[in-house]
Amino acid sequence: MIGLIAHTGKRGAKKLLANLVEEFSSHGINVLLEDATSQLIGPASGLTTHTLGRRCQLLVVLGGDGTLLQVVGDLQDNIIPLFGINTGTLGFLTCLSASAYQAAVKAICGKHFLLSRRTMLRVVLERKGEKIAQRHGLNDVVISRGSLSRLIKLEAHVNGAFLTEYSADGLIVATATGSTAYSLAAGGPIMSPDSGVFAITPICPHVMTNRTVIVSDSSVIEIKPGRSEPEVFLTVDGQELHPLTPGDVVRVSKASRELPLAILPDTTFFEILRQKLKWSGTAI
């Protein structure tokens, strides 16, 4: 069974969804639609993303990278293969553009795609020795002031060893997949999906020698807000905002499950990178 989830606020989402449903039907395949998605073209289905994850073998996601990240978060521990159709801007995680929806259906029906196994993050928030929140993410963990642009102090440890105390606008722990997102904007490196590392990148550090630190993705990273930091927030893939208090510990490690992300055969990460970042080579 195939499930469809759309970013309902995107222009053209309704038409694209109707075209996809019709195209799948022409191949003899009925699809399940997430509740808000179904209301674009008909009655409410009452199906959540988590329910689709339990009932389907593949989810087709219509939107940009943010939509796909939201789906990953909503699936919780029930991770299944995702096939992204881009209706956003960059679309590093999506497989094809909206105009190629017929090719997408053909590839899905013929199983003419590969699954790139993407490392995920397990993020645990502890307060006074007790776990108060847990979430999985694909791209990154960000600790910052939220909407306030002020320096904060964050203490970082890797595998129990003290790394440093950052004075910065915030700190990003990114997977290789997330290296092309917020981490890249903050000056972090680009890492191929199979590199097996995490990047710890400070946001606008006060100390100029603070730069990205690359660690193995088998590492356990602990981040603690400074004792006098009253307003610090934790986000995972930009989806939720958890307020932190002095003494809290954010523990980041590799999740036990990976995300199977659909890619087309003969399409490499470096080809996508050149296309999305508009690298055309030297002009000399």
C-alpha positions in Angstrom: 0.0 0.0 0.0 1.2 3.5 -0.9 0.4 6.6 1.2 0.3 10.2 0.0 1.1 13.2 2.2 1.1 16.8 0.8 2.0 20.2 2.1 -1.5 21.6 1.6 -0.3 25.2 1.6 1.8 24.9 -1.4 0.6 26.4 -4.7 -0.5 23.7 -7.1 -0.7 21.0 -4.3 -4.4 20.2 -5.1 -3.8 19.7 -8.8 -0.6 17.7 -8.3 -2.4 15.5 -5.8 -5.3 14.9 -8.1 -3.0 14.0 -11.0 -1.0 11.6 -8.8 -4.1 9.8 -7.6 -5.4 9.5 -11.1 -2.0 8.3 -12.4 -1.7 5.7 -9.7 -5.2 4.5 -10.4 -4.3 4.1 -14.1 -1.7 1.6 -12.9 -4.2 -0.3 -10.9 -3.0 1.1 -7.5 -5.2 2.6 -4.9 -3.6 5.0 -2.4 -4.3 6.2 1.1 -4.3 9.9 1.8 -3.4 11.6 5.1 -6.3 13.5 6.6 -5.5 17.1 5.6 -4.2 15.9 2.3 -7.4 14.1 1.5 -9.4 17.2 2.1 -7.7 18.9 -0.9 -9.7 16.7 -3.3 -12.4 15.1 -1.3 -13.8 14.0 2.2 -11.5 13.7 5.2 -9.8 10.3 5.5 -9.2 10.6 9.2 -5.7 9.0 8.7 -2.7 10.4 10.5 0.8 10.2 9.2 1.6 7.7 12.0 -1.3 5.5 10.9 -0.1 5.6 7.3 3.3 4.6 8.5 1.7 1.4 10.0 -0.5 0.6 7.0 1.8 1.5 4.0 5.0 0.2 2.6 5.9 3.6 1.0 5.0 7.2 1.6 5.0 9.7 -1.2 5.6 13.2 0.2 4.6 16.3 -1.8 6.5 19.4 -0.7 10.0 20.5 0.1 12.6 19.3 2.6 10.7 20.8 5.5 7.6 18.8 4.7 9.6 15.6 4.5 11.3 16.4 7.9 7.8 16.9 9.4 6.7 13.5 8.1 9.8 11.9 9.6 9.0 13.4 13.0 5.3 12.4 12.8 6.2 8.8 11.9 8.1 8.6 15.3 9.6 5.1 15.6 7.6 3.7 12.7 10.1 4.7 9.9 9.3 3.5 6.4 10.6 4.4 2.9 9.9 8.0 1.7 9.7 9.2 -1.9 9.8 12.9 -2.1 8.2 15.0 -4.9 9.5 18.5 -4.7 7.1 21.4 -4.7 9.5 23.6 -2.6 12.7 25.4 -3.4 16.0 23.5 -2.9 14.7 20.0 -2.3 17.9 18.1 -1.3 15.8 15.3 0.1 13.2 15.0 -2.7 13.5 12.6 -5.7 11.8 14.4 -8.6 10.1 17.7 -9.3 6.3 18.2 -9.4 6.3 18.4 -13.2 7.8 14.9 -13.4 4.9 13.3 -11.4 4.2 10.7 -14.2 7.9 9.6 -14.1 7.6 9.4 -10.3 4.6 7.1 -10.5 6.3 5.0 -13.1 9.4 4.6 -11.0 7.4 3.7 -7.9 5.2 1.2 -9.7 8.2 -0.4 -11.5 10.3 -0.2 -8.3 12.9 1.7 -10.4 14.4 3.5 -7.4 17.0 2.9 -4.8 16.8 3.5 -1.0 19.6 5.6 0.5 19.9 4.6 4.2 20.2 7.9 6.1 21.5 8.1 9.7 19.1 9.6 12.1 19.5 11.3 15.5 18.1 10.3 18.8 17.6 13.3 21.1 16.9 12.9 24.8 16.2 15.9 27.1 16.9 15.1 30.7 16.0 17.3 33.7 17.2 16.4 37.3 18.2 13.0 36.1 14.8 12.2 34.5 14.0 11.9 30.8 11.3 14.5 30.0 11.4 14.4 26.2 12.6 12.3 23.4 12.5 12.8 19.6 14.1 11.4 16.5 15.5 13.7 13.8 17.0 13.4 10.3 18.8 16.7 9.9 19.9 18.4 13.1 19.5 19.5 16.7 19.6 23.2 17.4 20.0 24.9 20.8 19.6 28.6 20.7 17.8 31.7 22.1 15.0 31.2 19.7 13.7 34.5 18.3 16.2 36.5 20.5 19.6 37.0 19.0 21.8 37.0 22.1 24.9 35.2 23.1 24.4 32.1 25.2 26.8 29.8 27.0 26.6 26.1 26.1 28.9 23.4 27.6 29.6 20.5 25.2 30.9 17.0 26.0 31.7 14.2 23.5 31.7 10.6 24.9 32.0 12.1 28.4 35.1 14.2 27.5 34.7 18.0 27.9 34.9 19.7 24.5 34.5 23.4 25.3 32.1 26.0 26.5 30.6 27.9 23.6 29.7 31.6 23.7 27.5 31.9 20.6 24.1 32.5 19.3 23.6 28.7 19.5 24.9 25.3 18.6 24.0 22.8 15.8 24.6 19.1 15.9 24.0 17.9 12.3 23.9 14.5 10.6 25.6 14.1 7.2 22.1 14.6 5.6 21.6 17.8 7.6 25.0 19.2 6.6 23.3 20.9 3.6 20.7 22.6 5.8 21.2 25.0 8.8 24.7 23.8 9.5 25.8 24.8 6.0 24.3 28.3 6.5 26.3 28.6 9.8 29.6 27.8 8.0 29.6 24.0 8.6 31.1 21.6 6.0 29.2 19.5 3.5 29.3 15.8 4.2 28.3 13.0 2.0 25.4 10.8 3.4 27.6 7.8 3.9 30.4 9.6 5.7 29.4 8.3 9.1 30.0 11.5 11.1 28.2 14.3 13.0 29.1 18.0 12.8 29.0 20.2 15.9 28.8 23.8 14.6 28.5 27.0 16.7 26.2 29.7 15.4 28.1 33.1 15.2 30.6 32.1 17.9 32.1 34.9 20.1 35.4 33.2 20.1 36.7 33.2 16.5 38.7 30.0 17.0 35.5 28.0 17.6 34.8 26.1 14.5 33.0 23.0 13.4 34.1 19.8 15.1 33.6 16.5 13.2 32.9 13.5 15.4 32.0 9.9 14.6 28.3 9.2 14.5 28.9 6.5 17.1 29.6 9.4 19.5 27.3 10.5 22.4 27.2 14.3 22.5 25.9 16.1 25.6 25.1 19.8 25.7 24.2 21.8 28.8 23.0 25.4 29.0 25.0 27.7 31.2 23.8 28.2 34.8 22.6 31.7 34.2 20.9 31.2 30.8 17.1 31.8 31.5 15.8 31.4 27.9 17.3 28.7 25.8 15.4 26.4 23.4 15.9 23.0 21.8 14.6 22.2 18.3 14.9 19.0 16.4 14.6 19.4 12.6 13.1 22.7 13.2 9.8 21.1 14.2 9.4 21.6 17.9 10.5 24.1 20.5 11.5 22.8 24.0 12.5 25.4 26.6 15.6 24.4 28.5 16.4 25.3 32.1 19.8 25.5 33.9 20.9 22.0 34.7 19.2 20.3 31.7 21.1 17.9 29.6 20.5 17.4 25.9 22.0 14.0 24.9 22.4 13.4 21.1 23.3 10.0 19.7 22.8 7.9 16.6 19.3 6.4 16.4 18.9 2.7 16.2 16.9 3.0 12.9 17.8 4.6 9.6 15.5 6.4 7.1 15.2 4.7 3.8 15.1 7.7 1.4 14.2 7.1 -2.3 16.7 8.2 -4.9 16.7 7.5 -8.6 19.2 5.0 -10.1 22.4 6.7 -11.4 21.7 9.8 -9.4 24.6 10.6 -7.1 24.7 12.9 -4.1 27.4 15.0 -5.8 25.1 15.5 -8.9 22.3 16.7 -6.6 24.8 19.0 -4.8 26.0 20.6 -8.0 22.4 21.1 -9.2 21.0 22.5 -6.0 23.9 24.8 -5.1 24.3 25.8 -8.8 27.9 24.8 -9.1 28.8 25.4 -12.7 32.6 25.1 -12.4 35.3 27.7 -13.0 34.7 30.5 -15.5 38.5 30.6 -16.3 
